[in-house]
Amino acid sequence: MLEGPKVSQSELAKRFGVSQPQICRIIKNKERILSEWHRNGDPERKRKREGKDVALEAALLRWVEGARATDLPVSSPLLQLKAKHLAEALGRPDPEPDGGWLARFEARHNLAFKKPPVEKGDAEQPTADHWAGAVLPSLLRSYALSEIYACGEMGVLLPASSPGKGESAGDRLTLLLCANADGSEKAPLRVVGEIPRPPCLRGVNLGQMPWSYRAGSLAGMTAPLFAEWLREFNEGMWRQGKSILLLLTKHEAHPYLQLSNVRMVFVPPAAALAQPLDRGITSDLKGHYRRRLLRWLLAERGTGQPTLLDALHMLAQAWGDVHPGLIASCFRATGFSPDAGTEAPALAPAPGPLSREQLERRTMTDEELERDGESAEADGDKGTTERKDGGELAAVQPCPSEREVWGSLATLRRYLECRATSPDLFQAFYELEDAVHMVSAG
């Protein structure tokens, strides 16, 4: 109407039942009003109402636009979780946005979350029989064993923290595992917990750890977290000069990304096409983790529970304990390697809890070691008094107790956590720790 035949402001005011100054303000701000109207995209909206927290809404809207620009699926529950994290980061006293606030936010910005369409190409899902008989063999012929990877998640439980032993890390962690078909490469663990900033990780040089930690809703994997890992994994393959095939199951937390060095292929959800990880790799990792957890509890003699940081190191060690031969056999058993077979791998049973006799035997062994240390100290003192030169008596260090050894190892680990320049240093530390435990148990 403003672009048509010239009409006076008074005439427009009478026609729409408003005041002449209001018509004047509308004409003066015409460009801004039209720009905001087009950006909102809701032609029925008559008022521009701002939310109570403009900064939070602006940050959340930027995140939505960024997620959509990278083709990440966004849903109302995920939006509410992100709003909570942003509110905490902005220091809001009540960081839990309710459903009503979220609905008004979506209406103000014309946000409608629909089920994401199926991606084309590798993301399209043929039938399980056709996929196993035709699609998979043709894919495997194009890659070497070392270039065929599979990834997936598994959950582990954590012991509850004892009173006075620090923060509770929650009851559950989610691990993202990734390995290749010949077992020659295992990607560092990506661990998802519930606590955004665990106090036990303060001061740790997180970039040089043999694991990485992220926080997710209910300690579960989410699409943004998985997309972040995918980009880091692709960058690692690019640095190695490798182009690889990544097999994974279709899931709402597994967005499809077009990457330079990683070709994603989704496996049809069929029981006959089980992932190699589910065929024995995850159970083997859990067995190693349980063994290390029991060993830790024995060393502490029941005085406390492991922190989240302790658990992260034990999980990294357990992942390193999974033998490459087992990984290769699991790939063959599921048909995910060119020389696929049908025999399932033989797995070592997970260690069970130690019996009372074993605990008593372990206690007796510790007492004998302490007595041996006292005897060695006495013999050493006697030897120093028999020195022929008559000089100053040399101090002889007594044999340290197991608790002193574990304390020294904990001190060394903390030093590496703060000063390590490469995750490879922890592999040497883990080997040293295993050697000390073998001496102790022998």
Salt bridges, closest charged atoms under 4 A:
GLU3 OE2 - LYS30 NZ 3.09
GLU36 OE2 - ARG32 NH1 3.70
GLU50 OE2 - LYS48 NZ 2.25
ASP53 OD2 - ARG92 NE 2.47
GLU57 OE2 - ARG108 NH2 2.24
GLU57 OE1 - HIS109 NE2 3.27
GLU96 OE1 - LYS84 NZ 3.61
GLU119 OE1 - LYS250 NZ 3.08
ASP122 OD2 - ARG263 NE 2.69
GLU153 OE2 - HIS254 NE2 2.84
GLU185 OE1 - LYS242 NZ 3.42
GLU228 OE1 - ARG190 NH1 3.94
GLU228 OE2 - ARG214 NE 3.14
GLU232 OE1 - ARG190 NH2 2.44
GLU232 OE2 - ARG214 NH2 3.64
GLU235 OE2 - ARG239 NH1 3.16
ASP284 OD2 - HIS288 NE2 3.25
ASP310 OD1 - ARG413 NH2 2.74
ASP321 OD2 - ARG291 NH2 3.20
ASP321 OD2 - ARG292 NE 2.87
ASP366 OD2 - ARG301 NH2 2.32
ASP366 OD1 - ARG362 NE 3.79
ASP389 OD2 - ARG387 NH2 2.69
GLU402 OE1 - ARG362 NH2 3.75
GLU417 OE2 - HIS313 NE2 2.71
GLU417 OE2 - ARG413 NE 2.92
GLU417 OE1 - ARG414 NH1 3.13
ASP434 OD1 - ARG292 NH1 2.91
ASP434 OD1 - ARG295 NH2 3.10
